[in-house]
Amino acid sequence: RGGGGEGGGEEEEEAWAAMLVCSDGEGGVRCESRVGLPGNPILGEGKPENQNVALPFCHGERVQMVDMNQEGYWEEALKMRPLLQEFESSAKAGPVTVIGFPEHIFTQSSGFVTAIFIGLQERYFGSFVQRVLDEPLDVRLHYGHPDLLDKLHFATRGGVSKASKEINLSEDIFSGYKTVLAGGCVVFREYHLVGKGRPTNLMEITGFFAKLSSGSAASLTTRDVARFAASAPLVKLFSYYYSAIAFYVHDVIVMHVTVLIPYLLAMLALVGLDHRFNNYEAQPLSLFALLPLLLSLMTAVPALCMVLVERGPRRALSFLLGMAITASPVYFIFVAQTKSFHFARTVTAGGASYFAARRNASVLHTPYHELHARFAHSHLYVAADVYVFLCMAHVWSVSDRLFLTTWPTWAVASCFVLAPLLYNPQQLEAWQVKADVRGFCGWVTGGGWEEWYARLHGPPARGGMAAEDAAWNEQFGRVSVAAFYSFIAYLIPLQTNVDNFAATRGWVCEPRLVCTGATYLASLVALAAADLRPHRSARAPSSRRRR
């Protein structure tokens, strides 16, 4: 701070600087050097700013940034010399600016089921997937620490991370965009690794995947991705889509189609067209049944293949049996819905936010009101919608074989409800159930629920849509798509038989169909009026000022 105002008065002025401190040997610290800053450097979440601010204090031409949940091994440190030599001896076209290598997830050996699941997912992504992204796809970017970076390359191009709030939530990957657009190359070497600790309970794991999904969705709106997509050849562009976007779009499509099935069946049953759409004589392995089953298989098969390659068929069979005993499909379907919800929500409404992990151990029980606050909008309300519409379809359907088609959808909705309880320690203890009921009642009556609801439905975040508006848009989109496909499914067989088409035109005057159509149009008018009301109120002050 400095003084020296006019008239002899003193006026304090803040001066910002980044300082390198060390111990003075007496229990205190002393400043070794400092770099002046034009203002407060914290623009986003703090982590990328700290990386860029610390970059001037690093010696040498290469830099490695290690997170606080990572650890090094002495035998791996002996490999650092040949790893640094990779910057000079790569066969790629451009200069090597980023060197990646696997991570050893040491929390997987803790024995907790959720820790084993996420450890296997991280091992698969950090070894098998990265290997393919490097060769032959050549689209590996920077997916986090502790990759080795060319300090001189990044110091002259704005730093190793981007720090804008929300849009740069996944700050690490922008180093990859930056260096690829500048002509640099990224390589992956597997003879070196470091330790990595991942979350071990379901709350932390879903928060981690929510951050990844929201950050990936927010990065799609950046100029870095637009420039990369405009400059990349077609084959490399498809490879990038496979490695980045398709990882989340797959979950969005599968989960949205699975949730849309009850809407479609309920609409067909209400208008009396379900017997024309499906005779319900299909076997349980129908298209509706395959979608959730394929979802769980596609998330479990990679881990099984990894164990088969690394440890042999006997350990792979034991691993498959263990996954069946621990109900792993429930976990994978629940995580897929987490990624689908947050990715789609960020794409449509914005408002990506950082999840601060508390690194809790899996043995700690999470009260039910915290589970409800975390998973209500993303899982519990969705499951409630599915249950209601499936019940409507079963009540008004003319067939008694509908359950052969809908049982997988019932199972998926049950996974949304049961997963937080199944993977929550001590959840089935009688005394813990009583404590959770008392805590939930106290949370509802003591003002906790009101605070949670106000925070969730409060003013929209910067660049984002209010949660209530986003929920209305999502429901309206589902009803619209279900109505559209209902009429398409009815008109297709009519169009294929032109002789009977004229004779079946009486379906237009069917009372249930007319009532459903009128309700649908009324809902559309109500949604449009509710959407126009805030815009009129926002324009009113400006019109009064013009008068």
Residue pairs with C-beta under 8 A, 6 or more apart in sequence:
1 12
1 13
1 14
1 15
2 12
2 13
2 15
3 10
3 11
3 12
3 13
4 10
4 11
5 11
15 36
16 36
16 37
16 38
16 39
16 40
16 41
17 34
17 35
17 36
17 37
18 34
18 35
18 37
18 41
18 53
18 54
18 56
18 57
19 31
19 32
19 33
19 34
19 35
20 31
20 32
20 33
20 34
20 57
21 29
21 30
21 31
21 32
22 29
22 30
22 32
23 29
23 30
24 30
33 57
35 53
35 56
35 57
37 53
41 49
41 52
41 53
42 49
43 49
43 163
43 164
43 165
44 163
44 164
44 165
44 166
44 168
44 169
44 171
45 163
45 165
45 169
45 171
45 354
47 161
47 171
48 159
48 160
48 161
48 162
48 163
48 168
48 171
49 163
51 65
51 159
51 160
51 161
52 158
52 159
52 160
52 161
52 163
55 63
55 151
55 154
55 155
55 159
55 160
56 155
58 151
60 151
61 150
61 151
61 152
62 84
62 87
62 148
62 149
62 150
62 151
63 148
63 149
63 151
63 154
63 160
64 145
64 146
64 147
64 148
64 149
65 145
65 146
65 149
65 160
66 72
66 145
66 146
66 194
67 144
67 145
67 146
67 196
69 196
69 197
69 198
69 359
70 103
70 145
70 146
70 194
70 195
70 196
70 197
71 106
71 194
71 195
71 197
72 194
72 195
73 194
73 195
76 192
76 193
76 194
79 191
79 192
80 192
82 191
83 99
83 101
83 148
83 189
83 191
83 192
84 148
86 96
86 99
86 187
86 189
87 95
87 96
87 99
87 148
87 150
88 96
90 96
90 185
90 187
92 138
92 185
92 187
93 185
94 183
94 184
94 185
95 150
95 153
95 183
95 184
95 185
96 150
96 184
96 185
96 186
96 187
97 149
97 150
97 153
97 154
97 179
97 184
97 185
97 186
98 141
98 142
98 147
98 148
98 149
98 150
98 175
98 176
98 179
98 184
98 185
98 186
98 187
99 147
99 148
99 186
99 187
99 188
99 189
100 130
100 134
100 140
100 142
100 143
100 147
100 186
100 187
100 188
100 189
101 147
101 188
101 189
101 190
101 191
101 192
101 193
101 194
102 123
102 126
102 127
102 130
102 190
102 193
103 122
103 126
103 146
103 193
103 194
103 195
103 196
104 193
104 194
104 195
104 196
105 118
105 119
105 122
105 123
105 196
105 197
105 198
106 195
106 196
106 197
107 115
107 119
107 197
107 198
107 199
107 200
108 115
108 116
108 118
108 119
108 120
108 123
108 198
110 200
110 362
112 200
112 201
112 362
112 363
113 326
113 331
113 423
114 199
114 200
114 201
114 202
114 205
114 331
114 362
114 423
115 198
115 199
115 200
115 362
117 205
117 328
117 331
117 332
118 198
118 199
118 200
118 205
118 208
119 198
120 303
120 306
121 299
121 303
122 196
122 198
123 303
123 306
124 302
124 303
124 306
127 190
127 306
128 302
128 305
128 306
129 243
130 140
130 143
130 188
131 188
131 190
133 139
133 140
133 188
133 239
133 243
134 140
134 186
134 187
134 188
135 188
137 236
137 239
137 242
137 243
138 236
138 239
139 236
139 239
139 240
139 243
140 176
140 186
140 187
140 188
140 243
141 173
141 175
141 176
141 177
141 180
141 186
141 244
142 149
142 172
142 173
142 174
142 175
142 176
142 179
142 186
143 172
143 173
143 176
144 172
145 172
146 194
149 160
149 175
150 179
150 184
153 179
153 182
153 184
154 160
154 175
154 178
154 179
157 178
157 179
157 182
158 178
160 175
161 168
161 171
161 172
161 174
161 175
162 168
162 171
162 174
162 178
162 224
163 171
165 462
166 218
166 350
166 351
166 352
166 353
166 461
166 462
166 463
166 464
167 218
167 219
167 221
167 222
167 352
167 463
168 174
168 218
168 219
168 222
169 211
169 214
169 215
169 218
169 219
169 352
169 353
169 354
170 211
170 212
170 215
170 216
170 218
170 219
173 215
173 219
173 244
174 219
174 222
174 224
176 186
177 222
177 224
177 225
177 227
177 228
178 224
179 185
179 186
180 186
180 228
181 224
181 227
181 228
181 231
197 359
198 205
198 208
199 205
199 207
199 208
199 357
199 359
199 360
200 360
200 361
200 362
201 360
201 361
201 362
201 364
201 366
201 423
201 424
201 425
202 331
202 334
202 366
202 419
202 420
202 423
202 424
203 360
203 366
203 370
203 371
203 374
204 357
204 358
204 359
204 360
205 335
206 334
206 335
206 338
206 374
206 375
207 355
207 357
207 374
208 355
208 357
209 335
209 338
209 339
209 342
210 338
210 339
210 342
210 355
211 354
211 355
212 339
213 248
213 338
213 339
213 340
213 342
213 343
213 346
214 342
214 343
214 345
214 346
214 352
214 353
215 352
216 244
216 245
216 247
216 248
216 343
217 248
217 342
217 343
217 344
217 346
217 347
217 352
218 346
218 350
218 352
219 225
220 245
220 347
228 240
229 237
229 240
232 240
248 339
248 340
248 343
249 343
250 298
251 295
251 336
251 337
251 339
251 340
251 343
252 339
252 340
252 343
252 344
254 291
254 292
254 294
254 295
254 336
254 340
255 295
255 336
255 337
255 340
255 341
256 340
256 344
257 291
258 291
258 292
258 295
258 408
258 409
258 412
259 382
259 385
259 386
259 478
260 478
260 481
260 482
261 288
261 406
261 409
262 385
262 386
262 388
262 389
262 390
262 393
262 406
262 409
263 389
263 478
263 479
263 481
263 482
264 482
264 485
264 486
264 489
265 274
265 389
265 390
265 393
265 397
265 402
265 405
265 406
266 389
266 390
266 392
266 393
266 396
266 482
267 482
267 483
267 486
267 516
268 274
268 277
268 393
268 486
268 489
268 490
269 392
269 393
269 395
269 396
269 397
269 398
270 392
270 396
270 512
270 516
271 486
271 510
271 512
271 513
271 516
272 398
272 510
272 512
272 513
273 486
273 489
273 490
273 507
274 393
274 397
274 398
274 399
275 398
275 399
276 489
276 490
276 493
277 486
277 489
277 490
278 405
279 399
280 399
280 401
280 402
280 404
280 405
281 401
282 404
282 405
283 404
284 404
284 407
286 404
286 405
288 405
288 406
288 408
288 409
289 405
289 407
289 408
291 408
292 333
292 408
292 409
292 411
292 412
293 408
295 332
295 333
295 336
296 328
296 329
296 332
296 333
299 332
299 335
299 336
300 323
300 328
300 329
300 332
303 319
304 316
304 319
304 320
304 323
307 315
307 316
307 319
308 315
308 316
327 422
329 415
330 415
330 418
330 419
330 422
331 419
331 423
333 412
333 415
333 416
333 419
334 379
334 415
334 416
334 419
334 420
337 378
337 379
337 382
337 416
338 378
338 379
341 377
341 378
341 379
341 382
342 378
345 351
345 470
346 352
348 465
348 470
348 473
348 474
349 464
349 465
349 467
349 469
349 470
349 473
350 461
350 463
350 464
350 465
351 460
351 461
351 463
351 464
351 465
352 464
353 461
362 425
363 425
364 425
365 424
365 425
365 426
365 427
365 432
366 420
366 424
367 435
367 436
367 439
367 440
368 436
368 437
368 439
368 440
369 436
369 439
369 440
369 443
369 444
369 448
371 420
371 421
371 424
372 380
372 440
373 452
374 420
375 416
375 420
377 456
377 467
377 471
379 416
379 417
379 419
379 420
380 416
380 417
382 413
382 416
383 413
383 414
383 416
383 417
386 409
386 410
386 412
386 413
387 413
390 406
390 409
390 410
390 413
393 402
393 406
394 402
394 403
394 406
421 427
426 432
427 433
427 436
442 448
443 449
456 467
457 466
457 467
457 468
458 466
459 466
460 466
460 469
465 473
469 531
472 527
472 530
476 523
476 524
476 527
479 520
479 523
483 520
490 507
494 500
494 501
494 504
495 501
507 513
